[in-house]
Structure formats: C-alpha cells, structure tokens
Amino acid sequence: MYVLLAKLNKLILPSLTKSGLDVTKAKPWQKALLAYRYFVTVRALDKK
C-alpha cells in the first residue's frame, strides 16, 4: 500500500526540495506536505 502511495506522490505532488524550498522558511502546508511524503517514503522503503 505504501509503495503505491509513494509512486502516486511522485507523480502527483510537487517536489518542494527540487524547487529550492528552504525548509526553515516553509509555510505550514508545505511542512505538512514534506512530513506526509517522508512518512509514506519511509514506510514504502520498510516494505521492500
């Protein structure tokens, strides 16, 4: 399930770090998006 979510995230959600986002200056919704992507990515890697 997490592997599928990680693939969907890569296709749908924007990559904030590639666009040069400074995490210390990120807006709350950007921090939430980063946390969500981290959570899903870690779980997907654990499943492999």
PDB file of N, H, CA, C and O in Angstrom:
ATOM      1  N   MET A   1       0.820  -1.188   0.000  1.00  0.00           N
ATOM      2  CA  MET A   1       0.000   0.000   0.000  1.00  0.00           C
ATOM      3  C   MET A   1       0.869   1.260   0.000  1.00  0.00           C
ATOM      4  O   MET A   1       0.618   2.189  -0.768  1.00  0.00           O
ATOM      5  N   TYR A   2       1.890   1.291   0.860  1.00  0.00           N
ATOM      6  H   TYR A   2       2.094   0.537   1.484  1.00  0.00           H
ATOM      7  CA  TYR A   2       2.742   2.476   0.926  1.00  0.00           C
ATOM      8  C   TYR A   2       3.597   2.633  -0.329  1.00  0.00           C
ATOM      9  O   TYR A   2       3.927   3.753  -0.717  1.00  0.00           O
ATOM     10  N   VAL A   3       3.954   1.531  -0.958  1.00  0.00           N
ATOM     11  H   VAL A   3       3.686   0.620  -0.642  1.00  0.00           H
ATOM     12  CA  VAL A   3       4.732   1.606  -2.191  1.00  0.00           C
ATOM     13  C   VAL A   3       3.897   2.284  -3.274  1.00  0.00           C
ATOM     14  O   VAL A   3       4.399   3.127  -4.018  1.00  0.00           O
ATOM     15  N   LEU A   4       2.628   1.913  -3.359  1.00  0.00           N
ATOM     16  H   LEU A   4       2.220   1.229  -2.755  1.00  0.00           H
ATOM     17  CA  LEU A   4       1.729   2.528  -4.330  1.00  0.00           C
ATOM     18  C   LEU A   4       1.539   4.015  -4.021  1.00  0.00           C
ATOM     19  O   LEU A   4       1.569   4.848  -4.927  1.00  0.00           O
ATOM     20  N   LEU A   5       1.346   4.342  -2.756  1.00  0.00           N
ATOM     21  H   LEU A   5       1.322   3.666  -2.020  1.00  0.00           H
ATOM     22  CA  LEU A   5       1.207   5.746  -2.367  1.00  0.00           C
ATOM     23  C   LEU A   5       2.454   6.550  -2.709  1.00  0.00           C
ATOM     24  O   LEU A   5       2.349   7.691  -3.159  1.00  0.00           O
ATOM     25  N   ALA A   6       3.618   5.975  -2.503  1.00  0.00           N
ATOM     26  H   ALA A   6       3.703   5.048  -2.138  1.00  0.00           H
ATOM     27  CA  ALA A   6       4.864   6.678  -2.817  1.00  0.00           C
ATOM     28  C   ALA A   6       4.962   6.962  -4.314  1.00  0.00           C
ATOM     29  O   ALA A   6       5.401   8.040  -4.716  1.00  0.00           O
ATOM     30  N   LYS A   7       4.556   6.001  -5.135  1.00  0.00           N
ATOM     31  H   LYS A   7       4.199   5.126  -4.808  1.00  0.00           H
ATOM     32  CA  LYS A   7       4.588   6.216  -6.579  1.00  0.00           C
ATOM     33  C   LYS A   7       3.586   7.277  -7.006  1.00  0.00           C
ATOM     34  O   LYS A   7       3.882   8.102  -7.870  1.00  0.00           O
ATOM     35  N   LEU A   8       2.406   7.260  -6.407  1.00  0.00           N
ATOM     36  H   LEU A   8       2.165   6.589  -5.705  1.00  0.00           H
ATOM     37  CA  LEU A   8       1.403   8.288  -6.719  1.00  0.00           C
ATOM     38  C   LEU A   8       1.877   9.672  -6.273  1.00  0.00           C
ATOM     39  O   LEU A   8       1.675  10.661  -6.978  1.00  0.00           O
ATOM     40  N   ASN A   9       2.503   9.734  -5.107  1.00  0.00           N
ATOM     41  H   ASN A   9       2.668   8.930  -4.534  1.00  0.00           H
ATOM     42  CA  ASN A   9       3.031  11.013  -4.621  1.00  0.00           C
ATOM     43  C   ASN A   9       4.053  11.586  -5.590  1.00  0.00           C
ATOM     44  O   ASN A   9       4.068  12.787  -5.859  1.00  0.00           O
ATOM     45  N   LYS A  10       4.903  10.714  -6.108  1.00  0.00           N
ATOM     46  H   LYS A  10       4.890   9.738  -5.889  1.00  0.00           H
ATOM     47  CA  LYS A  10       5.943  11.176  -7.024  1.00  0.00           C
ATOM     48  C   LYS A  10       5.327  11.741  -8.310  1.00  0.00           C
ATOM     49  O   LYS A  10       5.847  12.697  -8.885  1.00  0.00           O
ATOM     50  N   LEU A  11       4.233  11.149  -8.748  1.00  0.00           N
ATOM     51  H   LEU A  11       3.811  10.372  -8.281  1.00  0.00           H
ATOM     52  CA  LEU A  11       3.587  11.610  -9.974  1.00  0.00           C
ATOM     53  C   LEU A  11       2.741  12.859  -9.767  1.00  0.00           C
ATOM     54  O   LEU A  11       2.715  13.744 -10.622  1.00  0.00           O
ATOM     55  N   ILE A  12       2.053  12.933  -8.640  1.00  0.00           N
ATOM     56  H   ILE A  12       2.074  12.214  -7.946  1.00  0.00           H
ATOM     57  CA  ILE A  12       1.044  13.977  -8.449  1.00  0.00           C
ATOM     58  C   ILE A  12       1.545  15.187  -7.669  1.00  0.00           C
ATOM     59  O   ILE A  12       1.357  16.329  -8.089  1.00  0.00           O
ATOM     60  N   LEU A  13       2.182  14.931  -6.536  1.00  0.00           N
ATOM     61  H   LEU A  13       2.336  14.004  -6.194  1.00  0.00           H
ATOM     62  CA  LEU A  13       2.564  16.035  -5.655  1.00  0.00           C
ATOM     63  C   LEU A  13       3.837  16.724  -6.134  1.00  0.00           C
ATOM     64  O   LEU A  13       4.713  16.082  -6.715  1.00  0.00           O
ATOM     65  N   PRO A  14       3.941  18.038  -5.890  1.00  0.00           N
ATOM     66  CA  PRO A  14       5.139  18.761  -6.316  1.00  0.00           C
ATOM     67  C   PRO A  14       6.353  18.397  -5.466  1.00  0.00           C
ATOM     68  O   PRO A  14       6.227  18.090  -4.281  1.00  0.00           O
ATOM     69  N   SER A  15       7.514  18.434  -6.081  1.00  0.00           N
ATOM     70  H   SER A  15       7.616  18.683  -7.044  1.00  0.00           H
ATOM     71  CA  SER A  15       8.747  18.217  -5.346  1.00  0.00           C
ATOM     72  C   SER A  15       9.215  19.567  -4.822  1.00  0.00           C
ATOM     73  O   SER A  15       9.678  20.411  -5.589  1.00  0.00           O
ATOM     74  N   LEU A  16       9.095  19.764  -3.539  1.00  0.00           N
ATOM     75  H   LEU A  16       8.719  19.079  -2.916  1.00  0.00           H
ATOM     76  CA  LEU A  16       9.411  21.063  -2.952  1.00  0.00           C
ATOM     77  C   LEU A  16      10.909  21.287  -2.819  1.00  0.00           C
ATOM     78  O   LEU A  16      11.367  22.425  -2.915  1.00  0.00           O
ATOM     79  N   THR A  17      11.678  20.240  -2.601  1.00  0.00           N
ATOM     80  H   THR A  17      11.306  19.315  -2.523  1.00  0.00           H
ATOM     81  CA  THR A  17      13.114  20.428  -2.436  1.00  0.00           C
ATOM     82  C   THR A  17      13.798  20.706  -3.771  1.00  0.00           C
ATOM     83  O   THR A  17      14.786  21.439  -3.814  1.00  0.00           O
ATOM     84  N   LYS A  18      13.292  20.137  -4.852  1.00  0.00           N
ATOM     85  H   LYS A  18      12.490  19.541  -4.817  1.00  0.00           H
ATOM     86  CA  LYS A  18      13.881  20.410  -6.161  1.00  0.00           C
ATOM     87  C   LYS A  18      13.613  21.844  -6.603  1.00  0.00           C
ATOM     88  O   LYS A  18      14.379  22.405  -7.387  1.00  0.00           O
ATOM     89  N   SER A  19      12.536  22.437  -6.109  1.00  0.00           N
ATOM     90  H   SER A  19      11.914  21.981  -5.472  1.00  0.00           H
ATOM     91  CA  SER A  19      12.215  23.818  -6.465  1.00  0.00           C
ATOM     92  C   SER A  19      12.964  24.815  -5.591  1.00  0.00           C
ATOM     93  O   SER A  19      12.752  26.022  -5.701  1.00  0.00           O
ATOM     94  N   GLY A  20      13.846  24.309  -4.716  1.00  0.00           N
ATOM     95  H   GLY A  20      14.018  23.328  -4.627  1.00  0.00           H
ATOM     96  CA  GLY A  20      14.692  25.181  -3.914  1.00  0.00           C
ATOM     97  C   GLY A  20      14.025  25.685  -2.638  1.00  0.00           C
ATOM     98  O   GLY A  20      14.368  26.761  -2.147  1.00  0.00           O
ATOM     99  N   LEU A  21      13.094  24.936  -2.105  1.00  0.00           N
ATOM    100  H   LEU A  21      12.816  24.062  -2.503  1.00  0.00           H
ATOM    101  CA  LEU A  21      12.412  25.343  -0.882  1.00  0.00           C
ATOM    102  C   LEU A  21      13.361  25.268   0.305  1.00  0.00           C
ATOM    103  O   LEU A  21      14.026  24.255   0.521  1.00  0.00           O
ATOM    104  N   ASP A  22      13.416  26.340   1.061  1.00  0.00           N
ATOM    105  H   ASP A  22      12.876  27.164   0.886  1.00  0.00           H
ATOM    106  CA  ASP A  22      14.160  26.353   2.319  1.00  0.00           C
ATOM    107  C   ASP A  22      13.194  25.916   3.410  1.00  0.00           C
ATOM    108  O   ASP A  22      12.213  26.607   3.683  1.00  0.00           O
ATOM    109  N   VAL A  23      13.459  24.784   4.032  1.00  0.00           N
ATOM    110  H   VAL A  23      14.256  24.222   3.811  1.00  0.00           H
ATOM    111  CA  VAL A  23      12.527  24.196   4.993  1.00  0.00           C
ATOM    112  C   VAL A  23      12.289  25.126   6.182  1.00  0.00           C
ATOM    113  O   VAL A  23      11.201  25.128   6.758  1.00  0.00           O
ATOM    114  N   THR A  24      13.282  25.905   6.548  1.00  0.00           N
ATOM    115  H   THR A  24      14.166  25.903   6.081  1.00  0.00           H
ATOM    116  CA  THR A  24      13.112  26.811   7.689  1.00  0.00           C
ATOM    117  C   THR A  24      12.155  27.950   7.371  1.00  0.00           C
ATOM    118  O   THR A  24      11.590  28.559   8.280  1.00  0.00           O
ATOM    119  N   LYS A  25      11.968  28.243   6.084  1.00  0.00           N
ATOM    120  H   LYS A  25      12.427  27.748   5.346  1.00  0.00           H
ATOM    121  CA  LYS A  25      11.066  29.325   5.677  1.00  0.00           C
ATOM    122  C   LYS A  25       9.784  28.801   5.042  1.00  0.00           C
ATOM    123  O   LYS A  25       9.018  29.572   4.462  1.00  0.00           O
ATOM    124  N   ALA A  26       9.549  27.513   5.146  1.00  0.00           N
ATOM    125  H   ALA A  26      10.171  26.887   5.617  1.00  0.00           H
ATOM    126  CA  ALA A  26       8.376  26.904   4.524  1.00  0.00           C
ATOM    127  C   ALA A  26       7.099  27.284   5.265  1.00  0.00           C
ATOM    128  O   ALA A  26       7.097  27.499   6.477  1.00  0.00           O
ATOM    129  N   LYS A  27       6.025  27.360   4.503  1.00  0.00           N
ATOM    130  H   LYS A  27       6.028  27.186   3.518  1.00  0.00           H
ATOM    131  CA  LYS A  27       4.713  27.628   5.075  1.00  0.00           C
ATOM    132  C   LYS A  27       4.216  26.348   5.755  1.00  0.00           C
ATOM    133  O   LYS A  27       4.705  25.257   5.463  1.00  0.00           O
ATOM    134  N   PRO A  28       3.252  26.485   6.653  1.00  0.00           N
ATOM    135  CA  PRO A  28       2.754  25.295   7.367  1.00  0.00           C
ATOM    136  C   PRO A  28       2.247  24.187   6.440  1.00  0.00           C
ATOM    137  O   PRO A  28       2.476  23.011   6.722  1.00  0.00           O
ATOM    138  N   TRP A  29       1.570  24.526   5.354  1.00  0.00           N
ATOM    139  H   TRP A  29       1.384  25.482   5.124  1.00  0.00           H
ATOM    140  CA  TRP A  29       1.070  23.483   4.457  1.00  0.00           C
ATOM    141  C   TRP A  29       2.222  22.787   3.739  1.00  0.00           C
ATOM    142  O   TRP A  29       2.126  21.600   3.425  1.00  0.00           O
ATOM    143  N   GLN A  30       3.303  23.509   3.477  1.00  0.00           N
ATOM    144  H   GLN A  30       3.381  24.473   3.732  1.00  0.00           H
ATOM    145  CA  GLN A  30       4.471  22.900   2.837  1.00  0.00           C
ATOM    146  C   GLN A  30       5.174  21.947   3.801  1.00  0.00           C
ATOM    147  O   GLN A  30       5.646  20.885   3.394  1.00  0.00           O
ATOM    148  N   LYS A  31       5.243  22.321   5.064  1.00  0.00           N
ATOM    149  H   LYS A  31       4.860  23.183   5.394  1.00  0.00           H
ATOM    150  CA  LYS A  31       5.834  21.435   6.075  1.00  0.00           C
ATOM    151  C   LYS A  31       4.993  20.181   6.240  1.00  0.00           C
ATOM    152  O   LYS A  31       5.532  19.086   6.397  1.00  0.00           O
ATOM    153  N   ALA A  32       3.676  20.335   6.205  1.00  0.00           N
ATOM    154  H   ALA A  32       3.238  21.225   6.078  1.00  0.00           H
ATOM    155  CA  ALA A  32       2.788  19.176   6.318  1.00  0.00           C
ATOM    156  C   ALA A  32       2.972  18.251   5.124  1.00  0.00           C
ATOM    157  O   ALA A  32       2.976  17.030   5.283  1.00  0.00           O
ATOM    158  N   LEU A  33       3.122  18.813   3.941  1.00  0.00           N
ATOM    159  H   LEU A  33       3.119  19.805   3.812  1.00  0.00           H
ATOM    160  CA  LEU A  33       3.338  18.012   2.738  1.00  0.00           C
ATOM    161  C   LEU A  33       4.679  17.275   2.810  1.00  0.00           C
ATOM    162  O   LEU A  33       4.762  16.107   2.429  1.00  0.00           O
ATOM    163  N   LEU A  34       5.707  17.934   3.285  1.00  0.00           N
ATOM    164  H   LEU A  34       5.640  18.883   3.594  1.00  0.00           H
ATOM    165  CA  LEU A  34       7.009  17.284   3.452  1.00  0.00           C
ATOM    166  C   LEU A  34       6.931  16.145   4.466  1.00  0.00           C
ATOM    167  O   LEU A  34       7.499  15.074   4.250  1.00  0.00           O
ATOM    168  N   ALA A  35       6.233  16.380   5.561  1.00  0.00           N
ATOM    169  H   ALA A  35       5.772  17.250   5.736  1.00  0.00           H
ATOM    170  CA  ALA A  35       6.097  15.340   6.590  1.00  0.00           C
ATOM    171  C   ALA A  35       5.329  14.141   6.052  1.00  0.00           C
ATOM    172  O   ALA A  35       5.697  12.997   6.320  1.00  0.00           O
ATOM    173  N   TYR A  36       4.267  14.393   5.297  1.00  0.00           N
ATOM    174  H   TYR A  36       3.969  15.322   5.079  1.00  0.00           H
ATOM    175  CA  TYR A  36       3.477  13.313   4.711  1.00  0.00           C
ATOM    176  C   TYR A  36       4.320  12.489   3.737  1.00  0.00           C
ATOM    177  O   TYR A  36       4.304  11.259   3.774  1.00  0.00           O
ATOM    178  N   ARG A  37       5.050  13.177   2.872  1.00  0.00           N
ATOM    179  H   ARG A  37       5.063  14.177   2.842  1.00  0.00           H
ATOM    180  CA  ARG A  37       5.877  12.461   1.896  1.00  0.00           C
ATOM    181  C   ARG A  37       6.976  11.660   2.591  1.00  0.00           C
ATOM    182  O   ARG A  37       7.296  10.551   2.165  1.00  0.00           O
ATOM    183  N   TYR A  38       7.550  12.209   3.646  1.00  0.00           N
ATOM    184  H   TYR A  38       7.290  13.111   3.992  1.00  0.00           H
ATOM    185  CA  TYR A  38       8.563  11.483   4.412  1.00  0.00           C
ATOM    186  C   TYR A  38       7.964  10.232   5.042  1.00  0.00           C
ATOM    187  O   TYR A  38       8.547   9.151   4.964  1.00  0.00           O
ATOM    188  N   PHE A  39       6.804  10.380   5.665  1.00  0.00           N
ATOM    189  H   PHE A  39       6.331  11.259   5.729  1.00  0.00           H
ATOM    190  CA  PHE A  39       6.121   9.258   6.310  1.00  0.00           C
ATOM    191  C   PHE A  39       5.859   8.129   5.321  1.00  0.00           C
ATOM    192  O   PHE A  39       6.145   6.966   5.606  1.00  0.00           O
ATOM    193  N   VAL A  40       5.320   8.473   4.167  1.00  0.00           N
ATOM    194  H   VAL A  40       5.088   9.418   3.935  1.00  0.00           H
ATOM    195  CA  VAL A  40       4.987   7.457   3.161  1.00  0.00           C
ATOM    196  C   VAL A  40       6.257   6.830   2.588  1.00  0.00           C
ATOM    197  O   VAL A  40       6.306   5.617   2.383  1.00  0.00           O
ATOM    198  N   THR A  41       7.274   7.634   2.331  1.00  0.00           N
ATOM    199  H   THR A  41       7.234   8.619   2.498  1.00  0.00           H
ATOM    200  CA  THR A  41       8.509   7.110   1.748  1.00  0.00           C
ATOM    201  C   THR A  41       9.202   6.134   2.699  1.00  0.00           C
ATOM    202  O   THR A  41       9.673   5.080   2.273  1.00  0.00           O
ATOM    203  N   VAL A  42       9.264   6.481   3.975  1.00  0.00           N
ATOM    204  H   VAL A  42       8.881   7.337   4.322  1.00  0.00           H
ATOM    205  CA  VAL A  42       9.904   5.593   4.964  1.00  0.00           C
ATOM    206  C   VAL A  42       9.145   4.275   5.058  1.00  0.00           C
ATOM    207  O   VAL A  42       9.756   3.207   5.109  1.00  0.00           O
ATOM    208  N   ARG A  43       7.829   4.345   5.082  1.00  0.00           N
ATOM    209  H   ARG A  43       7.333   5.212   5.041  1.00  0.00           H
ATOM    210  CA  ARG A  43       7.029   3.113   5.160  1.00  0.00           C
ATOM    211  C   ARG A  43       7.180   2.272   3.899  1.00  0.00           C
ATOM    212  O   ARG A  43       7.212   1.044   3.973  1.00  0.00           O
ATOM    213  N   ALA A  44       7.272   2.924   2.743  1.00  0.00           N
ATOM    214  H   ALA A  44       7.245   3.921   2.683  1.00  0.00           H
ATOM    215  CA  ALA A  44       7.434   2.192   1.481  1.00  0.00           C
ATOM    216  C   ALA A  44       8.793   1.490   1.439  1.00  0.00           C
ATOM    217  O   ALA A  44       8.895   0.365   0.950  1.00  0.00           O
ATOM    218  N   LEU A  45       9.825   2.144   1.943  1.00  0.00           N
ATOM    219  H   LEU A  45       9.742   3.058   2.340  1.00  0.00           H
ATOM    220  CA  LEU A  45      11.153   1.527   1.945  1.00  0.00           C
ATOM    221  C   LEU A  45      11.220   0.376   2.942  1.00  0.00           C
ATOM    222  O   LEU A  45      11.953  -0.587   2.717  1.00  0.00           O
ATOM    223  N   ASP A  46      10.482   0.457   4.023  1.00  0.00           N
ATOM    224  H   ASP A  46       9.888   1.239   4.206  1.00  0.00           H
ATOM    225  CA  ASP A  46      10.440  -0.628   5.003  1.00  0.00           C
ATOM    226  C   ASP A  46       9.771  -1.874   4.412  1.00  0.00           C
ATOM    227  O   ASP A  46      10.104  -2.998   4.789  1.00  0.00           O
ATOM    228  N   LYS A  47       8.847  -1.676   3.505  1.00  0.00           N
ATOM    229  H   LYS A  47       8.577  -0.763   3.198  1.00  0.00           H
ATOM    230  CA  LYS A  47       8.107  -2.798   2.919  1.00  0.00           C
ATOM    231  C   LYS A  47       8.929  -3.548   1.872  1.00  0.00           C
ATOM    232  O   LYS A  47       8.630  -4.703   1.570  1.00  0.00           O
ATOM    233  N   LYS A  48       9.944  -2.918   1.322  1.00  0.00           N
ATOM    234  H   LYS A  48      10.187  -1.980   1.567  1.00  0.00           H
ATOM    235  CA  LYS A  48      10.733  -3.556   0.258  1.00  0.00           C
ATOM    236  C   LYS A  48      11.676  -4.571   0.810  1.00  0.00           C
ATOM    237  O   LYS A  48      12.415  -5.202   0.054  1.00  0.00           O
TER     238      LYS A  48
END
